[in-house]
Amino acid sequence: MLKKLTCRLLLVASLFVLSAGQLVYAVDKSAEALISSVELSEKININSANAEQLSVVNGIGNKKAQAIVDYRENNGNFLNIDELINVKGIGQSTLKKITPFVTL
């Protein structure tokens, strides 16, 4: 009887720990989403932003962000946003996805 009670208590305790862990994970994801939306409340200037700032834009990872900076350093400032299509790794779909979040 005592063994059965101990097993049940351990089961309930482990369920509580798992539930608490999932709540923390959910809160972390919500906070991450909130930070991303706050960071993108202003458009990112592709002519002045560094790679870290560019990588915040959904659709631009670290590699594409660095490619944008490298392109800008080699070719001068972008004259229009559509010129991003010339950057290695940025195609029509990526351009369409990031256009609302970038500016000159």
N, C-alpha and C positions, 0 to 999 in steps of 0.2 A: 504494500500500500504506500509506504513512504517513498519507495523507488518510483512508483507511478506518479505521485504528486511532484516529486523533484523533476521528473521528465517534463511534466506539463508546465511547471514554472519556468524551466529553461526554454521551452518552446515559446511561451508567451513573451519572455524577456527577449529572445532573439527576434521575434516578430516586431517588437517595439523598436529595437535597434535598427532593423532593416527599414522600417517605416520612417524613422527619424532621419536616416541617411538619405532616403529618397526625397524627403522634404528639403533637406539641405541642398541636394543636387538641383531640385526644381527652383529653389530660391537663387542659386548661383546662376542658372541659365536665364532666369528672369532679369537678374541684375546685369548680366552680360548683354542681353537684348536692349535693355534700357540705356546702358552706356553707349552701345552702338548707335541707337537712334538719336541720342543727345549729341554724339560726335558728328553725326551727319545732318544735324539741324541746319548747318551752313554748308554750302557747296565747297568742295575742295578745288583750289586753284591749281590746275595742272602745270602752270608756268612757274609757280613758286613753291609748291609743296615738295617736301622731301619724300623719300621712299616709304618711310614709316607712316607719314600722314596719308599718302596715297593708298597704302595697303588697308586702310580702314574701310574703303569703299567696297561694298559687296560686289564681287566679280573681279576685283584686282587683288591678287595675292602678293606675296613678297617678291616673287620673280617678275611679275608684270609691272609692279611698282618700280622696281629697279630698272626695268627695260624702258619705262617712260622717262625716268630721270636721265638715263644714258642717252636716249634719243634726243631729249631736249638739250643736253650738253653738247652733243655732236652736231645738231642741226639748228639750234636756236629755239626760241620760244614758239609754241604752237600758235598759228594764226587763227585756227578754228578747231572746234572739238572733233570734227570729222577727220582731222589729220591724225588722230590717235590710231586710225586703221593702219598707218604705216609702221606702227610699233610692233615688233615681233611678239606674237602671242595674243594679239588683240584682233579679233575678227568682227564681222558684222554683228553677231549675236552679243558678244561682249560689249561692243560699242553701244548698242541699243540699251543694254542693261545698265551701263554706268553713266550714260549721258545725263540723266536727271540729277546726278550727284556731283557732277564736276562743272567747273566754269573756267574761263580764261582770266 
